[in-house]
Amino acid sequence: MRPPAPRPPAASSSSSYSQREPRPENPLLLLPSCRAAKLSLGCPLLDRLLSGGLPAASVTEIAGESASGKTQLCLQLALLAPQSPLSASALFLHSDLPFPLHRLRGLAPKSRPDILDHVLVAAAHSPTDLLSLLSRAQRLLTNPGRSPHRLPIRLILLDSIATLFRSDFDASPADLKRRSALFFQISAKLKELAYRHHCVVVVTNQVVDVVEGNAGNTVAWSSGRRVSPALGIAWANCVNTRLFLTREVDGASGIARRRMKVAFAPHLPERAREFVIRRDGVFGVEPAGEVGAPVLG
């Protein structure tokens, strides 16, 4: 007797098919910077610009001309890190001398006299000196128990990268090659510290005048000049996010208007926000057209 023919498999219903069908996802949401914790800038308006703050496990560059607010932001971040959900100490590496200790103390909250104990400061005088400091920082991050009274370091600030390359290099092909090699060494070490120890890494950069063209680098107008971040496209490829600070002085009143623009980021669109530097810190400014909104963040 012939066995019965096997029945064809039942067609799956549309509901079961939809359950098995993979959902499309925004690939940018898969990046570490989108899932990582973020460090607030201490202002709701600036945090809104950056979708919550500066991401951990990422290297953020703040570029701008002198007096645009780069160092002010770094000092503010250093004091915010111990009070933030990161609950972290800050390692502040500076190449611009002298270190603005008086301003740091002025920004420190009077209610937290211990806050300065969580800001570690070291001077870097050359690219090789910086690499040595970053190697020492890695040992400190790997063994945080050596300082039981201090919060673990999860914020690294470098102010500024351009100063380290201001001298000792010329336009010869050999020097340009050596400079680029140092860029990549420094960038690799910063990204390693960021990813391995879940750190927020912030690097400031100066600007240079753009005469013609931009060779693929970011360009903006600041103080009536067409400027671009220093160190060229080679360094631009070494950071994950670039924030560009610009400054324009009103000729009649002499008041400086500053803007923070997201030049590029893997998780943010290009957008900008005006901000001011006050005695008590850096704060965003709400656009004048938004009725009923606070003027300052």
ChimeraX commands (.cxc) that place a marker at each C-alpha (Angstrom):
marker #1 position 0.00,0.00,0.00 radius 0.5
marker #1 position 1.38,3.35,-1.03 radius 0.5
marker #1 position 1.98,5.74,1.94 radius 0.5
marker #1 position -0.01,8.96,1.87 radius 0.5
marker #1 position 1.65,11.84,0.12 radius 0.5
marker #1 position 3.18,14.35,2.51 radius 0.5
marker #1 position 1.12,17.46,3.04 radius 0.5
marker #1 position 2.59,20.71,1.82 radius 0.5
marker #1 position 3.61,23.03,4.68 radius 0.5
marker #1 position 0.91,25.44,5.68 radius 0.5
marker #1 position 1.39,28.97,4.48 radius 0.5
marker #1 position 2.44,31.20,7.32 radius 0.5
marker #1 position 0.08,33.94,8.28 radius 0.5
marker #1 position 0.93,37.55,7.68 radius 0.5
marker #1 position 1.13,38.14,11.44 radius 0.5
marker #1 position 3.71,35.40,12.04 radius 0.5
marker #1 position 5.68,36.58,9.02 radius 0.5
marker #1 position 5.76,40.09,10.31 radius 0.5
marker #1 position 7.08,38.85,13.66 radius 0.5
marker #1 position 9.99,37.08,11.99 radius 0.5
marker #1 position 10.76,39.89,9.56 radius 0.5
marker #1 position 13.73,41.96,10.73 radius 0.5
marker #1 position 12.93,45.56,11.43 radius 0.5
marker #1 position 14.90,48.20,9.54 radius 0.5
marker #1 position 17.19,50.17,11.82 radius 0.5
marker #1 position 19.10,53.40,11.47 radius 0.5
marker #1 position 22.73,52.25,11.13 radius 0.5
marker #1 position 23.89,55.36,13.01 radius 0.5
marker #1 position 22.14,54.01,16.12 radius 0.5
marker #1 position 24.49,51.02,16.08 radius 0.5
marker #1 position 27.53,53.24,16.65 radius 0.5
marker #1 position 29.06,53.20,20.16 radius 0.5
marker #1 position 28.62,56.97,20.50 radius 0.5
marker #1 position 24.84,56.60,20.23 radius 0.5
marker #1 position 24.61,53.96,22.97 radius 0.5
marker #1 position 27.21,55.41,25.30 radius 0.5
marker #1 position 26.68,57.62,28.32 radius 0.5
marker #1 position 26.94,61.34,27.71 radius 0.5
marker #1 position 28.46,64.21,29.65 radius 0.5
marker #1 position 26.24,67.28,29.98 radius 0.5
marker #1 position 27.64,70.70,29.08 radius 0.5
marker #1 position 25.77,72.16,32.03 radius 0.5
marker #1 position 23.20,73.95,29.85 radius 0.5
marker #1 position 19.91,72.45,28.57 radius 0.5
marker #1 position 20.10,74.40,25.30 radius 0.5
marker #1 position 23.62,73.21,24.48 radius 0.5
marker #1 position 22.74,69.69,25.57 radius 0.5
marker #1 position 19.76,69.80,23.20 radius 0.5
marker #1 position 22.10,70.82,20.38 radius 0.5
marker #1 position 24.23,67.72,21.10 radius 0.5
marker #1 position 21.31,65.37,21.81 radius 0.5
marker #1 position 22.19,65.06,25.47 radius 0.5
marker #1 position 25.84,66.03,25.68 radius 0.5
marker #1 position 29.27,64.74,24.70 radius 0.5
marker #1 position 29.34,60.96,24.17 radius 0.5
marker #1 position 31.68,58.61,25.97 radius 0.5
marker #1 position 33.80,56.15,23.96 radius 0.5
marker #1 position 34.39,58.91,21.41 radius 0.5
marker #1 position 36.80,61.75,20.59 radius 0.5
marker #1 position 35.22,65.21,20.25 radius 0.5
marker #1 position 37.13,68.17,18.83 radius 0.5
marker #1 position 36.20,71.75,19.74 radius 0.5
marker #1 position 37.74,74.08,17.14 radius 0.5
marker #1 position 37.69,77.85,17.08 radius 0.5
marker #1 position 39.71,81.03,17.08 radius 0.5
marker #1 position 41.23,82.62,20.16 radius 0.5
marker #1 position 38.61,83.87,22.66 radius 0.5
marker #1 position 35.84,81.81,21.05 radius 0.5
marker #1 position 35.25,79.82,24.27 radius 0.5
marker #1 position 37.20,76.57,23.82 radius 0.5
marker #1 position 39.08,76.65,27.13 radius 0.5
marker #1 position 36.01,77.97,28.98 radius 0.5
marker #1 position 34.04,74.92,27.85 radius 0.5
marker #1 position 36.84,72.56,28.90 radius 0.5
marker #1 position 37.03,74.09,32.38 radius 0.5
marker #1 position 33.26,73.82,32.72 radius 0.5
marker #1 position 33.31,70.17,31.65 radius 0.5
marker #1 position 36.10,69.37,34.11 radius 0.5
marker #1 position 33.96,70.67,36.98 radius 0.5
marker #1 position 30.77,69.01,35.74 radius 0.5
marker #1 position 32.24,65.50,35.43 radius 0.5
marker #1 position 32.30,64.74,39.20 radius 0.5
marker #1 position 28.70,65.98,39.57 radius 0.5
marker #1 position 27.34,64.21,36.49 radius 0.5
marker #1 position 25.95,60.65,36.21 radius 0.5
marker #1 position 29.45,59.69,35.02 radius 0.5
marker #1 position 30.67,60.48,38.58 radius 0.5
marker #1 position 34.19,60.91,37.23 radius 0.5
marker #1 position 37.42,62.78,37.68 radius 0.5
marker #1 position 38.86,64.81,34.80 radius 0.5
marker #1 position 42.39,64.66,33.41 radius 0.5
marker #1 position 43.18,68.11,31.95 radius 0.5
marker #1 position 46.24,68.09,29.66 radius 0.5
marker #1 position 47.19,71.60,28.59 radius 0.5
marker #1 position 49.77,72.89,26.13 radius 0.5
marker #1 position 48.77,76.57,26.30 radius 0.5
marker #1 position 50.62,78.12,29.23 radius 0.5
marker #1 position 49.85,79.15,31.88 radius 0.5
marker #1 position 46.97,76.94,33.03 radius 0.5
marker #1 position 43.90,79.11,33.90 radius 0.5
marker #1 position 43.71,78.03,37.55 radius 0.5
marker #1 position 42.13,81.28,38.72 radius 0.5
marker #1 position 39.24,80.87,36.25 radius 0.5
marker #1 position 38.81,77.20,37.23 radius 0.5
marker #1 position 38.49,78.18,40.89 radius 0.5
marker #1 position 36.02,80.93,40.00 radius 0.5
marker #1 position 33.78,78.45,38.17 radius 0.5
marker #1 position 33.90,75.85,40.96 radius 0.5
marker #1 position 30.65,75.69,42.98 radius 0.5
marker #1 position 31.03,77.01,46.52 radius 0.5
marker #1 position 28.86,74.16,47.78 radius 0.5
marker #1 position 31.47,71.60,46.67 radius 0.5
marker #1 position 34.85,72.62,48.13 radius 0.5
marker #1 position 36.19,69.16,47.23 radius 0.5
marker #1 position 35.40,69.48,43.52 radius 0.5
marker #1 position 38.91,70.60,42.53 radius 0.5
marker #1 position 40.33,67.39,44.04 radius 0.5
marker #1 position 38.80,65.56,41.07 radius 0.5
marker #1 position 40.56,67.66,38.40 radius 0.5
marker #1 position 44.06,66.40,37.55 radius 0.5
marker #1 position 46.24,68.80,35.55 radius 0.5
marker #1 position 49.41,68.11,33.56 radius 0.5
marker #1 position 51.34,70.15,30.99 radius 0.5
marker #1 position 52.29,68.72,27.58 radius 0.5
marker #1 position 55.13,70.52,25.81 radius 0.5
marker #1 position 55.50,68.45,22.62 radius 0.5
marker #1 position 53.75,65.63,20.74 radius 0.5
marker #1 position 56.13,63.05,22.22 radius 0.5
marker #1 position 55.52,64.51,25.68 radius 0.5
marker #1 position 51.78,64.12,25.12 radius 0.5
marker #1 position 52.18,60.49,24.08 radius 0.5
marker #1 position 54.15,59.86,27.27 radius 0.5
marker #1 position 51.42,61.47,29.37 radius 0.5
marker #1 position 48.74,59.40,27.65 radius 0.5
marker #1 position 50.68,56.21,28.39 radius 0.5
marker #1 position 50.86,57.21,32.05 radius 0.5
marker #1 position 47.15,58.00,31.98 radius 0.5
marker #1 position 46.44,54.53,30.64 radius 0.5
marker #1 position 48.20,52.99,33.64 radius 0.5
marker #1 position 46.18,55.23,35.95 radius 0.5
marker #1 position 42.94,54.23,34.25 radius 0.5
marker #1 position 43.83,50.56,34.39 radius 0.5
marker #1 position 44.55,50.73,38.13 radius 0.5
marker #1 position 42.09,53.28,39.57 radius 0.5
marker #1 position 42.46,51.84,43.09 radius 0.5
marker #1 position 45.71,53.72,43.59 radius 0.5
marker #1 position 43.71,56.86,44.48 radius 0.5
marker #1 position 40.87,55.65,46.73 radius 0.5
marker #1 position 39.72,59.20,47.61 radius 0.5
marker #1 position 39.37,60.28,43.99 radius 0.5
marker #1 position 36.68,59.35,41.50 radius 0.5
marker #1 position 37.85,57.25,38.51 radius 0.5
marker #1 position 38.99,59.24,35.48 radius 0.5
marker #1 position 36.41,59.19,32.70 radius 0.5
marker #1 position 37.00,62.59,31.14 radius 0.5
marker #1 position 40.20,63.49,29.25 radius 0.5
marker #1 position 40.68,67.06,28.03 radius 0.5
marker #1 position 43.50,68.22,25.74 radius 0.5
marker #1 position 43.83,71.99,25.26 radius 0.5
marker #1 position 45.14,72.35,22.59 radius 0.5
marker #1 position 46.43,69.95,19.95 radius 0.5
marker #1 position 47.55,72.68,17.52 radius 0.5
marker #1 position 49.93,74.28,20.01 radius 0.5
marker #1 position 51.97,71.08,20.18 radius 0.5
marker #1 position 52.63,71.24,16.43 radius 0.5
marker #1 position 53.21,74.98,16.17 radius 0.5
marker #1 position 56.98,74.60,16.09 radius 0.5
marker #1 position 59.54,71.90,15.22 radius 0.5
marker #1 position 57.83,71.23,11.88 radius 0.5
marker #1 position 58.20,72.86,8.48 radius 0.5
marker #1 position 56.62,72.31,5.06 radius 0.5
marker #1 position 59.15,69.76,3.85 radius 0.5
marker #1 position 57.77,66.36,2.75 radius 0.5
marker #1 position 59.75,64.59,5.48 radius 0.5
marker #1 position 58.35,66.82,8.24 radius 0.5
marker #1 position 54.81,66.58,6.90 radius 0.5
marker #1 position 55.08,62.81,6.91 radius 0.5
marker #1 position 56.46,62.80,10.46 radius 0.5
marker #1 position 53.71,65.16,11.60 radius 0.5
marker #1 position 50.97,62.98,10.11 radius 0.5
marker #1 position 52.47,59.91,11.77 radius 0.5
marker #1 position 52.30,61.67,15.15 radius 0.5
marker #1 position 48.67,62.67,14.45 radius 0.5
marker #1 position 47.72,59.06,13.98 radius 0.5
marker #1 position 49.68,57.89,17.05 radius 0.5
marker #1 position 48.00,60.48,19.27 radius 0.5
marker #1 position 44.58,59.79,17.78 radius 0.5
marker #1 position 44.98,56.03,18.18 radius 0.5
marker #1 position 45.94,56.41,21.84 radius 0.5
marker #1 position 43.05,58.80,22.56 radius 0.5
marker #1 position 40.54,56.48,20.88 radius 0.5
marker #1 position 41.97,53.48,22.73 radius 0.5
marker #1 position 41.50,55.25,26.08 radius 0.5
marker #1 position 38.01,56.36,25.05 radius 0.5
marker #1 position 36.82,52.92,23.92 radius 0.5
marker #1 position 38.59,50.73,26.46 radius 0.5
marker #1 position 37.76,52.82,29.53 radius 0.5
marker #1 position 34.52,54.39,28.31 radius 0.5
marker #1 position 35.93,57.90,28.57 radius 0.5
marker #1 position 34.71,61.20,27.18 radius 0.5
marker #1 position 37.68,62.64,25.25 radius 0.5
marker #1 position 37.71,66.32,24.25 radius 0.5
marker #1 position 40.45,67.96,22.17 radius 0.5
marker #1 position 40.57,71.66,21.32 radius 0.5
marker #1 position 42.02,72.97,18.08 radius 0.5
marker #1 position 42.91,76.42,16.76 radius 0.5
marker #1 position 42.11,77.83,13.32 radius 0.5
marker #1 position 44.04,79.13,10.32 radius 0.5
marker #1 position 43.00,81.59,7.64 radius 0.5
marker #1 position 41.69,80.13,4.39 radius 0.5
marker #1 position 42.91,82.05,1.34 radius 0.5
marker #1 position 41.32,79.90,-1.37 radius 0.5
marker #1 position 39.78,76.45,-1.41 radius 0.5
marker #1 position 39.55,74.24,1.65 radius 0.5
marker #1 position 41.07,70.91,0.54 radius 0.5
marker #1 position 38.07,69.09,2.03 radius 0.5
marker #1 position 38.44,70.61,5.50 radius 0.5
marker #1 position 35.73,72.45,7.46 radius 0.5
marker #1 position 35.43,76.19,6.69 radius 0.5
marker #1 position 33.50,78.91,8.53 radius 0.5
marker #1 position 33.43,82.69,8.95 radius 0.5
marker #1 position 34.68,84.01,12.30 radius 0.5
marker #1 position 35.58,87.61,13.21 radius 0.5
marker #1 position 35.19,88.54,9.54 radius 0.5
marker #1 position 37.74,85.93,8.44 radius 0.5
marker #1 position 37.28,82.71,6.51 radius 0.5
marker #1 position 38.92,80.14,8.76 radius 0.5
marker #1 position 39.44,76.41,9.00 radius 0.5
marker #1 position 40.60,74.16,11.87 radius 0.5
marker #1 position 44.38,73.86,12.04 radius 0.5
marker #1 position 46.35,70.73,11.11 radius 0.5
marker #1 position 44.36,70.10,7.94 radius 0.5
marker #1 position 42.37,67.17,6.67 radius 0.5
marker #1 position 44.81,64.64,8.15 radius 0.5
marker #1 position 43.83,65.62,11.69 radius 0.5
marker #1 position 40.14,66.01,10.74 radius 0.5
marker #1 position 40.12,62.28,9.98 radius 0.5
marker #1 position 41.43,61.56,13.50 radius 0.5
marker #1 position 38.36,62.76,15.45 radius 0.5
marker #1 position 34.81,61.41,15.63 radius 0.5
marker #1 position 32.95,64.68,16.18 radius 0.5
marker #1 position 33.88,68.28,15.39 radius 0.5
marker #1 position 32.24,71.28,17.07 radius 0.5
marker #1 position 33.16,74.61,15.46 radius 0.5
marker #1 position 32.98,77.78,17.60 radius 0.5
marker #1 position 32.72,81.08,15.75 radius 0.5
marker #1 position 32.77,84.64,17.01 radius 0.5
marker #1 position 31.51,87.93,15.58 radius 0.5
marker #1 position 31.88,91.30,17.33 radius 0.5
marker #1 position 29.16,93.91,16.79 radius 0.5
marker #1 position 30.86,97.08,15.59 radius 0.5
marker #1 position 28.42,99.42,17.32 radius 0.5
marker #1 position 28.10,97.76,20.73 radius 0.5
marker #1 position 31.38,95.83,20.82 radius 0.5
marker #1 position 29.48,92.77,22.07 radius 0.5
marker #1 position 30.77,89.40,20.84 radius 0.5
marker #1 position 28.20,86.92,19.50 radius 0.5
marker #1 position 29.36,83.32,19.61 radius 0.5
marker #1 position 27.95,80.23,17.91 radius 0.5
marker #1 position 28.56,76.53,18.37 radius 0.5
marker #1 position 28.05,74.49,15.22 radius 0.5
marker #1 position 28.08,70.74,14.76 radius 0.5
marker #1 position 30.46,70.53,11.79 radius 0.5
marker #1 position 30.31,66.73,11.60 radius 0.5
marker #1 position 29.33,63.85,13.87 radius 0.5
marker #1 position 28.26,60.23,13.29 radius 0.5
marker #1 position 25.11,60.71,15.40 radius 0.5
marker #1 position 24.14,64.37,14.89 radius 0.5
marker #1 position 22.93,66.54,12.00 radius 0.5
marker #1 position 24.63,69.80,11.13 radius 0.5
marker #1 position 23.08,72.49,13.30 radius 0.5
marker #1 position 24.12,75.44,15.43 radius 0.5
marker #1 position 23.28,77.36,18.59 radius 0.5
marker #1 position 24.29,80.80,19.83 radius 0.5
marker #1 position 25.92,80.91,23.27 radius 0.5
marker #1 position 27.39,83.38,25.74 radius 0.5
marker #1 position 30.27,83.26,28.21 radius 0.5
marker #1 position 29.29,84.65,31.59 radius 0.5
marker #1 position 31.02,84.94,34.92 radius 0.5
marker #1 position 29.40,81.67,36.02 radius 0.5
marker #1 position 30.04,79.69,32.83 radius 0.5
marker #1 position 29.00,78.99,29.24 radius 0.5
marker #1 position 25.30,79.03,28.36 radius 0.5
marker #1 position 23.23,78.66,25.22 radius 0.5
marker #1 position 20.91,81.40,23.94 radius 0.5
marker #1 position 17.38,80.67,22.73 radius 0.5
marker #1 position 16.58,82.07,19.26 radius 0.5
marker #1 position 14.76,85.40,19.51 radius 0.5
marker #1 position 11.85,84.12,17.42 radius 0.5
marker #1 position 10.74,81.53,19.98 radius 0.5
marker #1 position 8.15,83.29,22.13 radius 0.5
marker #1 position 7.87,82.27,25.78 radius 0.5
marker #1 position 11.19,80.41,25.83 radius 0.5
marker #1 position 13.95,81.29,28.30 radius 0.5
marker #1 position 16.67,83.51,26.90 radius 0.5
marker #1 position 19.50,81.56,28.50 radius 0.5
marker #1 position 19.86,77.86,29.08 radius 0.5
marker link #1:1,2 radius 0.2
marker link #1:2,3 radius 0.2
marker link #1:3,4 radius 0.2
marker link #1:4,5 radius 0.2
marker link #1:5,6 radius 0.2
marker link #1:6,7 radius 0.2
marker link #1:7,8 radius 0.2
marker link #1:8,9 radius 0.2
marker link #1:9,10 radius 0.2
marker link #1:10,11 radius 0.2
marker link #1:11,12 radius 0.2
marker link #1:12,13 radius 0.2
marker link #1:13,14 radius 0.2
marker link #1:14,15 radius 0.2
marker link #1:15,16 radius 0.2
marker link #1:16,17 radius 0.2
marker link #1:17,18 radius 0.2
marker link #1:18,19 radius 0.2
marker link #1:19,20 radius 0.2
marker link #1:20,21 radius 0.2
marker link #1:21,22 radius 0.2
marker link #1:22,23 radius 0.2
marker link #1:23,24 radius 0.2
marker link #1:24,25 radius 0.2
marker link #1:25,26 radius 0.2
marker link #1:26,27 radius 0.2
marker link #1:27,28 radius 0.2
marker link #1:28,29 radius 0.2
marker link #1:29,30 radius 0.2
marker link #1:30,31 radius 0.2
marker link #1:31,32 radius 0.2
marker link #1:32,33 radius 0.2
marker link #1:33,34 radius 0.2
marker link #1:34,35 radius 0.2
marker link #1:35,36 radius 0.2
marker link #1:36,37 radius 0.2
marker link #1:37,38 radius 0.2
marker link #1:38,39 radius 0.2
marker link #1:39,40 radius 0.2
marker link #1:40,41 radius 0.2
marker link #1:41,42 radius 0.2
marker link #1:42,43 radius 0.2
marker link #1:43,44 radius 0.2
marker link #1:44,45 radius 0.2
marker link #1:45,46 radius 0.2
marker link #1:46,47 radius 0.2
marker link #1:47,48 radius 0.2
marker link #1:48,49 radius 0.2
marker link #1:49,50 radius 0.2
marker link #1:50,51 radius 0.2
marker link #1:51,52 radius 0.2
marker link #1:52,53 radius 0.2
marker link #1:53,54 radius 0.2
marker link #1:54,55 radius 0.2
marker link #1:55,56 radius 0.2
marker link #1:56,57 radius 0.2
marker link #1:57,58 radius 0.2
marker link #1:58,59 radius 0.2
marker link #1:59,60 radius 0.2
marker link #1:60,61 radius 0.2
marker link #1:61,62 radius 0.2
marker link #1:62,63 radius 0.2
marker link #1:63,64 radius 0.2
marker link #1:64,65 radius 0.2
marker link #1:65,66 radius 0.2
marker link #1:66,67 radius 0.2
marker link #1:67,68 radius 0.2
marker link #1:68,69 radius 0.2
marker link #1:69,70 radius 0.2
marker link #1:70,71 radius 0.2
marker link #1:71,72 radius 0.2
marker link #1:72,73 radius 0.2
marker link #1:73,74 radius 0.2
marker link #1:74,75 radius 0.2
marker link #1:75,76 radius 0.2
marker link #1:76,77 radius 0.2
marker link #1:77,78 radius 0.2
marker link #1:78,79 radius 0.2
marker link #1:79,80 radius 0.2
marker link #1:80,81 radius 0.2
marker link #1:81,82 radius 0.2
marker link #1:82,83 radius 0.2
marker link #1:83,84 radius 0.2
marker link #1:84,85 radius 0.2
marker link #1:85,86 radius 0.2
marker link #1:86,87 radius 0.2
marker link #1:87,88 radius 0.2
marker link #1:88,89 radius 0.2
marker link #1:89,90 radius 0.2
marker link #1:90,91 radius 0.2
marker link #1:91,92 radius 0.2
marker link #1:92,93 radius 0.2
marker link #1:93,94 radius 0.2
marker link #1:94,95 radius 0.2
marker link #1:95,96 radius 0.2
marker link #1:96,97 radius 0.2
marker link #1:97,98 radius 0.2
marker link #1:98,99 radius 0.2
marker link #1:99,100 radius 0.2
marker link #1:100,101 radius 0.2
marker link #1:101,102 radius 0.2
marker link #1:102,103 radius 0.2
marker link #1:103,104 radius 0.2
marker link #1:104,105 radius 0.2
marker link #1:105,106 radius 0.2
marker link #1:106,107 radius 0.2
marker link #1:107,108 radius 0.2
marker link #1:108,109 radius 0.2
marker link #1:109,110 radius 0.2
marker link #1:110,111 radius 0.2
marker link #1:111,112 radius 0.2
marker link #1:112,113 radius 0.2
marker link #1:113,114 radius 0.2
marker link #1:114,115 radius 0.2
marker link #1:115,116 radius 0.2
marker link #1:116,117 radius 0.2
marker link #1:117,118 radius 0.2
marker link #1:118,119 radius 0.2
marker link #1:119,120 radius 0.2
marker link #1:120,121 radius 0.2
marker link #1:121,122 radius 0.2
marker link #1:122,123 radius 0.2
marker link #1:123,124 radius 0.2
marker link #1:124,125 radius 0.2
marker link #1:125,126 radius 0.2
marker link #1:126,127 radius 0.2
marker link #1:127,128 radius 0.2
marker link #1:128,129 radius 0.2
marker link #1:129,130 radius 0.2
marker link #1:130,131 radius 0.2
marker link #1:131,132 radius 0.2
marker link #1:132,133 radius 0.2
marker link #1:133,134 radius 0.2
marker link #1:134,135 radius 0.2
marker link #1:135,136 radius 0.2
marker link #1:136,137 radius 0.2
marker link #1:137,138 radius 0.2
marker link #1:138,139 radius 0.2
marker link #1:139,140 radius 0.2
marker link #1:140,141 radius 0.2
marker link #1:141,142 radius 0.2
marker link #1:142,143 radius 0.2
marker link #1:143,144 radius 0.2
marker link #1:144,145 radius 0.2
marker link #1:145,146 radius 0.2
marker link #1:146,147 radius 0.2
marker link #1:147,148 radius 0.2
marker link #1:148,149 radius 0.2
marker link #1:149,150 radius 0.2
marker link #1:150,151 radius 0.2
marker link #1:151,152 radius 0.2
marker link #1:152,153 radius 0.2
marker link #1:153,154 radius 0.2
marker link #1:154,155 radius 0.2
marker link #1:155,156 radius 0.2
marker link #1:156,157 radius 0.2
marker link #1:157,158 radius 0.2
marker link #1:158,159 radius 0.2
marker link #1:159,160 radius 0.2
marker link #1:160,161 radius 0.2
marker link #1:161,162 radius 0.2
marker link #1:162,163 radius 0.2
marker link #1:163,164 radius 0.2
marker link #1:164,165 radius 0.2
marker link #1:165,166 radius 0.2
marker link #1:166,167 radius 0.2
marker link #1:167,168 radius 0.2
marker link #1:168,169 radius 0.2
marker link #1:169,170 radius 0.2
marker link #1:170,171 radius 0.2
marker link #1:171,172 radius 0.2
marker link #1:172,173 radius 0.2
marker link #1:173,174 radius 0.2
marker link #1:174,175 radius 0.2
marker link #1:175,176 radius 0.2
marker link #1:176,177 radius 0.2
marker link #1:177,178 radius 0.2
marker link #1:178,179 radius 0.2
marker link #1:179,180 radius 0.2
marker link #1:180,181 radius 0.2
marker link #1:181,182 radius 0.2
marker link #1:182,183 radius 0.2
marker link #1:183,184 radius 0.2
marker link #1:184,185 radius 0.2
marker link #1:185,186 radius 0.2
marker link #1:186,187 radius 0.2
marker link #1:187,188 radius 0.2
marker link #1:188,189 radius 0.2
marker link #1:189,190 radius 0.2
marker link #1:190,191 radius 0.2
marker link #1:191,192 radius 0.2
marker link #1:192,193 radius 0.2
marker link #1:193,194 radius 0.2
marker link #1:194,195 radius 0.2
marker link #1:195,196 radius 0.2
marker link #1:196,197 radius 0.2
marker link #1:197,198 radius 0.2
marker link #1:198,199 radius 0.2
marker link #1:199,200 radius 0.2
marker link #1:200,201 radius 0.2
marker link #1:201,202 radius 0.2
marker link #1:202,203 radius 0.2
marker link #1:203,204 radius 0.2
marker link #1:204,205 radius 0.2
marker link #1:205,206 radius 0.2
marker link #1:206,207 radius 0.2
marker link #1:207,208 radius 0.2
marker link #1:208,209 radius 0.2
marker link #1:209,210 radius 0.2
marker link #1:210,211 radius 0.2
marker link #1:211,212 radius 0.2
marker link #1:212,213 radius 0.2
marker link #1:213,214 radius 0.2
marker link #1:214,215 radius 0.2
marker link #1:215,216 radius 0.2
marker link #1:216,217 radius 0.2
marker link #1:217,218 radius 0.2
marker link #1:218,219 radius 0.2
marker link #1:219,220 radius 0.2
marker link #1:220,221 radius 0.2
marker link #1:221,222 radius 0.2
marker link #1:222,223 radius 0.2
marker link #1:223,224 radius 0.2
marker link #1:224,225 radius 0.2
marker link #1:225,226 radius 0.2
marker link #1:226,227 radius 0.2
marker link #1:227,228 radius 0.2
marker link #1:228,229 radius 0.2
marker link #1:229,230 radius 0.2
marker link #1:230,231 radius 0.2
marker link #1:231,232 radius 0.2
marker link #1:232,233 radius 0.2
marker link #1:233,234 radius 0.2
marker link #1:234,235 radius 0.2
marker link #1:235,236 radius 0.2
marker link #1:236,237 radius 0.2
marker link #1:237,238 radius 0.2
marker link #1:238,239 radius 0.2
marker link #1:239,240 radius 0.2
marker link #1:240,241 radius 0.2
marker link #1:241,242 radius 0.2
marker link #1:242,243 radius 0.2
marker link #1:243,244 radius 0.2
marker link #1:244,245 radius 0.2
marker link #1:245,246 radius 0.2
marker link #1:246,247 radius 0.2
marker link #1:247,248 radius 0.2
marker link #1:248,249 radius 0.2
marker link #1:249,250 radius 0.2
marker link #1:250,251 radius 0.2
marker link #1:251,252 radius 0.2
marker link #1:252,253 radius 0.2
marker link #1:253,254 radius 0.2
marker link #1:254,255 radius 0.2
marker link #1:255,256 radius 0.2
marker link #1:256,257 radius 0.2
marker link #1:257,258 radius 0.2
marker link #1:258,259 radius 0.2
marker link #1:259,260 radius 0.2
marker link #1:260,261 radius 0.2
marker link #1:261,262 radius 0.2
marker link #1:262,263 radius 0.2
marker link #1:263,264 radius 0.2
marker link #1:264,265 radius 0.2
marker link #1:265,266 radius 0.2
marker link #1:266,267 radius 0.2
marker link #1:267,268 radius 0.2
marker link #1:268,269 radius 0.2
marker link #1:269,270 radius 0.2
marker link #1:270,271 radius 0.2
marker link #1:271,272 radius 0.2
marker link #1:272,273 radius 0.2
marker link #1:273,274 radius 0.2
marker link #1:274,275 radius 0.2
marker link #1:275,276 radius 0.2
marker link #1:276,277 radius 0.2
marker link #1:277,278 radius 0.2
marker link #1:278,279 radius 0.2
marker link #1:279,280 radius 0.2
marker link #1:280,281 radius 0.2
marker link #1:281,282 radius 0.2
marker link #1:282,283 radius 0.2
marker link #1:283,284 radius 0.2
marker link #1:284,285 radius 0.2
marker link #1:285,286 radius 0.2
marker link #1:286,287 radius 0.2
marker link #1:287,288 radius 0.2
marker link #1:288,289 radius 0.2
marker link #1:289,290 radius 0.2
marker link #1:290,291 radius 0.2
marker link #1:291,292 radius 0.2
marker link #1:292,293 radius 0.2
marker link #1:293,294 radius 0.2
marker link #1:294,295 radius 0.2
marker link #1:295,296 radius 0.2
marker link #1:296,297 radius 0.2
view
